[in-house]
Amino acid sequence: MAKSTGIAKADAGPSIRFGPIVLNEALKSFRHEMNAEIMALLRSLPETVHTDTVVFLMRHFGTPCFPRFDYFRNYYAPSWSLLYWLHREYNHATRPAPQDLRDANTIHAMALFMHPLDDHLNDGQLPASHLNVLIRSQAWMRMNLAAARLAAGIADGERRVANLLDAYYAAIGSTPADETIDGYCGHFRAQMATGLIAPSLLGSKLGRDDDFVTTLLDAYASFGIAWRLMDDLQDFESDMASGSHSAIYFGLPMASRGLWDLAPRDQDQAHDTHIRSVVRDHGIQEMIRDRICSELTSAASKMARLRLEGLAEEIRSLATPLIMESIR
């Protein structure tokens, strides 16, 4: 859901961190179900590239392969546990077909896998090599096939999928039209549109109404935005060095944005020092921290309203240290 995988980085201040989430055995087991989707993707590739693909995952995404393959270890739990809570909390009311649950897992695993891949292919951090394009194409095909199956039987299912894919492609390679923090957050919601496909369709398959689905997607999007903003705080120095337009960039006065844009071409340390001073004096990191708290609080409240209390508690756990820091 974000431009990186949720591992804490040295760029951020020590107090700006998500809180830990304690996973029970059922959640750990479900994470391995999601990891199995990535393994199925790897097995579906030509045998001659299997080793290269594993090396790619280890090198570029920090995927541990021993003692157990665990691609989703580096993803904050709500990103994938959303499906766990939909599976477990509501299957007493309407039991979905096992194939529906498998398709939802496939869609969501591929969407989460492709998001950082597309992000890095788009910004040039990854070359468009034959291997990278093959992996991406295969993941896209698996996601689309599963989405077509899961959308079957939902009156507007096919249209929902098409609209979310359109939103994704309109945003993933573009910049925010509204160059504010609000515009940046709204633009990122569109960039995570493929991650909304599975919960949207599965919510309907479980017999929930349109209000449930809309609230569910809004809450999940708020979590995703919070994660992106946290990444931006943690990547402050590296984003400034590369000139990437992050949330911190959109919090700067226009004159300082010009200095930020010079960073990749002009290594004058005075520019970086000035930007750091502006960020500090304008309380930009604190402002973004407060926005993260707001997004997580909203997400938890909406999940609780939907009686997805386990998911709401995970999100509250992420927010706890940020809220405590903000009231000091």
Backbone hydrogen bonds, N-H to C=O, Kabsch-Sander energy under -0.5 kcal/mol:
donor,donor_aa,acceptor,acceptor_aa,energy
11,D,234,Q,-0.6
12,A,9,K,-0.8
16,I,13,G,-1.5
17,R,15,S,-1.3
19,G,318,L,-1.7
23,L,21,I,-0.6
28,K,24,N,-2.2
29,S,25,E,-2.3
30,F,26,A,-2.1
31,R,27,L,-2.4
32,H,28,K,-1.6
33,E,29,S,-1.3
34,M,30,F,-2.1
35,N,31,R,-2.4
36,A,32,H,-1.9
37,E,33,E,-0.9
37,E,34,M,-0.7
38,I,34,M,-1.1
39,M,35,N,-2.2
40,A,36,A,-2.3
41,L,37,E,-1.8
42,L,38,I,-2.2
43,R,39,M,-2.5
44,S,40,A,-1.4
45,L,41,L,-0.5
45,L,42,L,-1.2
49,V,46,P,-2.0
50,H,47,E,-1.5
53,T,49,V,-2.3
54,V,50,H,-2.1
55,V,51,T,-2.4
56,F,52,D,-2.3
57,L,53,T,-2.3
58,M,54,V,-2.3
59,R,55,V,-2.8
60,H,56,F,-2.8
61,F,56,F,-0.5
61,F,57,L,-1.4
62,G,58,M,-0.6
63,T,57,L,-1.9
70,D,64,P,-2.2
73,R,70,D,-1.3
74,N,71,Y,-0.9
75,Y,72,F,-1.6
79,S,76,Y,-2.0
80,W,77,A,-1.5
81,S,77,A,-3.6
82,L,78,P,-1.0
83,L,80,W,-1.2
84,Y,80,W,-0.7
85,W,81,S,-2.5
86,L,82,L,-1.8
87,H,83,L,-3.1
88,R,84,Y,-3.0
89,E,85,W,-2.3
90,Y,86,L,-1.0
91,N,87,H,-0.7
93,A,90,Y,-1.2
94,T,90,Y,-1.5
100,D,97,A,-0.9
101,L,97,A,-1.5
102,R,98,P,-2.3
103,D,99,Q,-2.8
104,A,100,D,-2.4
105,N,101,L,-2.1
106,T,102,R,-2.4
107,I,103,D,-2.8
108,H,104,A,-2.5
109,A,105,N,-2.7
110,M,106,T,-2.4
111,A,107,I,-2.3
112,L,108,H,-2.6
113,F,109,A,-2.1
114,M,110,M,-2.7
115,H,111,A,-1.6
117,L,113,F,-1.0
118,D,114,M,-3.7
119,D,115,H,-2.3
120,H,116,P,-2.3
121,L,117,L,-2.2
122,N,118,D,-2.6
123,D,119,D,-2.0
124,G,120,H,-0.6
125,Q,120,H,-0.8
126,L,120,H,-2.2
129,S,127,P,-2.1
133,V,129,S,-2.6
134,L,130,H,-2.3
135,I,131,L,-2.7
136,R,132,N,-2.3
137,S,133,V,-2.7
138,Q,134,L,-2.4
139,A,135,I,-2.2
140,W,136,R,-2.4
141,M,137,S,-2.3
142,R,138,Q,-2.3
143,M,139,A,-2.3
144,N,140,W,-2.5
145,L,141,M,-2.5
146,A,142,R,-2.0
147,A,143,M,-2.4
148,A,144,N,-2.3
149,R,145,L,-1.8
150,L,146,A,-2.5
151,A,147,A,-2.4
152,A,148,A,-0.9
152,A,149,R,-0.5
154,I,151,A,-2.1
155,A,153,G,-0.5
157,G,154,I,-1.9
160,R,156,D,-2.5
161,V,157,G,-2.2
162,A,158,E,-2.3
163,N,159,R,-2.7
164,L,160,R,-2.3
165,L,161,V,-2.4
166,D,162,A,-2.3
167,A,163,N,-2.4
168,Y,164,L,-2.2
169,Y,165,L,-2.4
170,A,166,D,-2.1
171,A,167,A,-1.2
171,A,168,Y,-0.6
172,I,168,Y,-2.8
173,G,169,Y,-0.5
174,S,171,A,-1.6
179,E,177,A,-0.8
180,T,178,D,-2.1
184,Y,180,T,-2.7
185,C,181,I,-2.7
186,G,182,D,-2.5
187,H,183,G,-2.3
188,F,184,Y,-2.0
189,R,185,C,-1.9
190,A,186,G,-1.4
191,Q,187,H,-1.6
192,M,188,F,-1.4
193,A,190,A,-1.6
195,G,192,M,-1.0
196,L,193,A,-1.7
197,I,194,T,-1.0
198,A,194,T,-0.5
200,S,196,L,-1.8
201,L,197,I,-2.5
202,L,198,A,-3.1
203,G,199,P,-2.2
204,S,200,S,-1.3
205,K,201,L,-2.4
206,L,202,L,-1.8
207,G,204,S,-2.0
208,R,203,G,-2.0
213,V,209,D,-2.0
214,T,210,D,-2.8
215,T,211,D,-2.4
216,L,212,F,-2.7
217,L,213,V,-2.5
218,D,214,T,-2.3
219,A,215,T,-2.5
220,Y,216,L,-2.4
221,A,217,L,-2.5
222,S,218,D,-2.0
223,F,219,A,-1.9
224,G,220,Y,-2.4
225,I,221,A,-2.7
226,A,222,S,-2.3
227,W,223,F,-2.2
228,R,224,G,-2.3
229,L,225,I,-2.6
230,M,226,A,-2.3
231,D,227,W,-2.6
232,D,228,R,-2.1
233,L,229,L,-2.0
234,Q,230,M,-2.4
235,D,231,D,-2.0
236,F,233,L,-1.1
239,D,235,D,-3.2
240,M,236,F,-2.2
241,A,237,E,-2.2
242,S,238,S,-1.8
243,G,239,D,-1.5
244,S,239,D,-1.5
246,S,244,S,-1.3
250,F,246,S,-1.8
251,G,247,A,-0.9
251,G,248,I,-0.7
252,L,248,I,-0.6
252,L,249,Y,-1.3
256,S,253,P,-0.5
257,R,253,P,-1.7
258,G,254,M,-1.5
259,L,255,A,-1.0
260,W,256,S,-2.1
261,D,257,R,-2.3
262,L,258,G,-0.8
262,L,259,L,-0.6
263,A,259,L,-0.7
263,A,260,W,-1.2
265,R,262,L,-1.5
266,D,262,L,-2.9
267,Q,265,R,-0.5
269,Q,267,Q,-0.5
271,H,268,D,-1.2
272,D,268,D,-1.0
273,T,269,Q,-2.6
274,H,270,A,-2.3
275,I,271,H,-2.4
276,R,272,D,-2.5
277,S,273,T,-2.0
278,V,274,H,-2.5
279,V,275,I,-2.8
280,R,276,R,-2.3
281,D,277,S,-3.3
282,H,278,V,-2.5
283,G,280,R,-1.1
284,I,279,V,-2.1
285,Q,279,V,-0.5
287,M,283,G,-2.3
288,I,284,I,-2.3
289,R,285,Q,-2.5
290,D,286,E,-2.5
291,R,287,M,-1.8
292,I,288,I,-2.5
293,C,289,R,-2.4
294,S,290,D,-2.3
295,E,291,R,-2.6
296,L,292,I,-2.6
297,T,293,C,-2.7
298,S,294,S,-2.3
299,A,295,E,-2.4
300,A,296,L,-2.8
301,S,297,T,-2.3
302,K,298,S,-2.3
303,M,299,A,-2.4
304,A,300,A,-2.3
305,R,301,S,-2.0
306,L,302,K,-1.4
307,R,304,A,-1.7
308,L,303,M,-2.8
309,E,307,R,-0.9
312,A,308,L,-2.2
313,E,309,E,-2.4
314,E,310,G,-1.6
315,I,311,L,-2.0
316,R,312,A,-2.3
317,S,313,E,-2.1
318,L,314,E,-1.7
319,A,315,I,-1.8
320,T,316,R,-1.7
322,L,319,A,-0.5
323,I,319,A,-2.5
324,M,320,T,-2.4
325,E,321,P,-2.1
326,S,322,L,-2.1
327,I,323,I,-1.2
328,R,325,E,-1.1
